[in-house]
Amino acid sequence: MTTTRTKPLHGKVLLHGTLSCRSGLRIGGSDGELAIGGLDATVIRDPLTRQPYIPGSSLKGKLRSLLERFFDKEFNHNGGTPNNPIWRHECADPACPVCRLFGASSPSRERGDNLPARVLVSDCFLTEESEKELAGIEGGMPYTEWKTENGLDRITCAANPRQIERVPAGAVFAFSLVYAVGDLTTVKEDLLHLLTLLRLLEDDALGGGGSRGNGRVGVTLTAAEVRTRGFYLGTEPAKALSLAAEGSLAGGENARTLSEEAARYLATAVATKTTESAQ
Ligand SMILES: [Zn+2]
């Protein structure tokens, strides 16, 4: 493998939006405090505010696994333990669309061979409006609902009900993804993949129990901007990217337009900077 000893940073592309729960969402927390007669499975909460949230790692993992399957990548890496394997794809090839976006450790263990993730996914918290709405829910726990699910014994037909805590349908979380611009030649493709993933997520599920109807989300992009090196140095403003009609997500054609606009802007900005420093 060719080794790259430099990893330039030309700027960042920021994508902001919301994830609206179309069905109850279950992202598990610790069940350590579980009392007898309590809930079987609780949702993850911010320790200070006690509000449920979507950890950035959960969203990133979901997007990565969707892209692995989208490109039919081999699950060749065990991220768990031998007894409890968690298989995923990891190859550290800069031409691999999955590892390039989401990162891979160095297969040769040599310095510089790893691919640092280009995407940073933040924890997603409830929007202010949603927080107010959910605060009024009647139930045992703040901001969430309980759902009873049944396991059915196929021979005796005996039901084995259990209670699951979920964030109710209608809750809205804010998300933000930050893409680090390294190689200018892959910006367009990387952004296109990222936006396609957000669209794909709408027809998939987040969190646990997806096949039982949990975790359906609507994704809306509310803002997208490019921040070049000049932005951080204070010599030029951020460049807002044009979004399609409000309330719709950036799949398909919109993803194409947006990623092209970002790539074009960055190419010009970096070329200008190179000319300036050559003079
Ligand atoms: Zn790969």
Residues whose N, C-alpha, C, O or C-beta is under 5 A from the ligand:
A	BS01	ZN	E90 C91 A92 D93 C96 V98 C99
